[in-house]
Amino acid sequence: MKRRINNLINLINEEAGIDIFRNTRRREYVEARALLVYILRHYFGMRLSEMQTLFKRNGYPIHHATILHALKSFKDVYLPFNPPLQDLYDKALQEINDKIEFKIRDIQSKIESVPEEKLDEVQKLIEELI
């Protein structure tokens, strides 16, 4: 898993043309770090403390409140208003979705955003597929 995370970090750095662990608050860095945090949480199942350790190991000490803010802001604030970030998110998901465990987490992540009134329909579709 460590290798997959390093590959993800390298992909984000290369595609964004930045070093996400550089100590700056510039928008492209903040949004790229939020992308990493979102994927680590929703696809790798990392806890906040594990993310803090990862960032610290890479020379960027981060507070848990910053991670929580990134998690909350990524889907609703950063992603809708930044098409290149959406492209990078899609590339990152393609990179990790080749494993079944990530596919399952991807589906779970999407189900969380389904409106409550549509959940019965989703449940019926899943039952039909199984």
C-alpha positions in Angstrom: 0.0 0.0 0.0 2.9 2.3 0.7 4.0 2.0 -2.9 0.5 2.9 -4.2 0.4 6.0 -2.0 3.8 7.1 -3.2 2.7 6.5 -6.8 -0.4 8.6 -6.1 1.7 11.4 -4.6 4.1 11.3 -7.7 1.1 11.4 -10.1 -0.4 14.4 -8.3 3.0 16.2 -8.3 3.7 15.5 -11.9 0.3 16.3 -13.3 -0.1 19.5 -11.2 3.5 20.5 -11.9 4.1 21.2 -8.2 5.4 19.7 -5.0 2.4 19.3 -2.8 4.5 19.2 0.3 6.0 22.7 -0.3 5.0 25.0 2.5 2.7 27.4 0.8 -0.9 28.4 0.9 -1.2 29.0 -2.9 -4.5 27.8 -4.2 -3.1 25.1 -6.5 -1.1 23.6 -3.6 -4.0 23.7 -1.2 -6.4 22.0 -3.7 -3.8 19.4 -4.7 -3.2 18.5 -1.0 -7.0 18.3 -0.5 -7.2 15.9 -3.5 -4.5 13.7 -1.8 -6.2 13.9 1.6 -9.6 13.0 0.1 -8.3 10.0 -1.8 -6.3 8.8 1.2 -9.4 9.0 3.4 -12.0 7.6 1.0 -10.0 5.1 -1.0 -7.2 4.0 1.3 -9.2 4.3 4.5 -6.4 6.3 6.3 -7.0 7.8 9.6 -6.2 11.5 10.3 -3.2 10.6 12.4 -1.8 8.4 9.6 -2.2 11.3 7.2 -0.5 13.6 9.6 2.4 11.2 9.8 2.6 10.9 6.0 2.7 14.6 5.6 5.2 15.1 8.4 7.5 12.4 6.9 7.4 14.4 3.6 8.4 17.6 5.3 5.0 19.2 5.6 3.6 19.2 9.2 -0.1 19.4 9.1 -2.8 19.8 11.8 -5.8 17.5 11.9 -8.1 20.5 11.6 -6.5 21.3 8.2 -7.1 17.7 7.1 -10.7 17.9 8.1 -11.1 21.2 6.3 -9.6 19.7 3.2 -11.9 16.7 3.4 -15.0 19.0 3.7 -14.0 21.4 1.0 -12.7 19.1 -1.7 -16.0 17.8 -3.2 -18.1 20.9 -2.7 -15.7 23.8 -3.0 -12.6 22.9 -4.9 -13.7 20.3 -7.4 -16.7 22.0 -9.0 -14.9 25.2 -9.8 -11.5 23.8 -11.0 -11.8 21.6 -14.2 -8.0 20.8 -14.1 -8.4 19.5 -10.6 -11.4 17.3 -11.8 -9.1 15.9 -14.6 -6.4 15.2 -12.0 -8.9 13.5 -9.7 -10.1 11.3 -12.6 -6.6 10.3 -13.5 -5.8 9.5 -9.9 -8.9 7.3 -9.6 -8.0 5.5 -12.8 -4.6 4.8 -11.3 -6.0 3.2 -8.1 -9.3 1.7 -9.4 -7.6 -1.4 -10.9 -7.9 -3.1 -7.5 -11.2 -4.4 -6.3 -10.9 -2.9 -2.8 -10.6 0.5 -4.3 -13.6 -0.1 -6.6 -15.7 -1.0 -3.6 -14.6 2.1 -1.7 -15.3 4.2 -4.8 -18.9 2.8 -5.0 -19.3 3.4 -1.2 -18.1 7.0 -1.6 -20.6 7.6 -4.4 -23.5 6.1 -2.5 -22.9 8.5 0.4 -23.8 11.4 -2.0 -27.0 9.8 -3.2 -30.1 11.7 -2.0 -32.1 9.9 0.6 -35.2 9.6 -1.7 -33.1 7.8 -4.3 -31.5 5.2 -1.9 -34.4 2.7 -2.5 -33.8 2.8 -6.2 -30.0 2.2 -5.7 -30.8 -0.7 -3.4 -33.1 -2.3 -6.0 -30.5 -1.9 -8.7 -27.8 -3.5 -6.6 -30.1 -6.4 -5.7 -30.9 -6.9 -9.4 -27.2 -7.0 -10.2 -26.5 -9.6 -7.5 
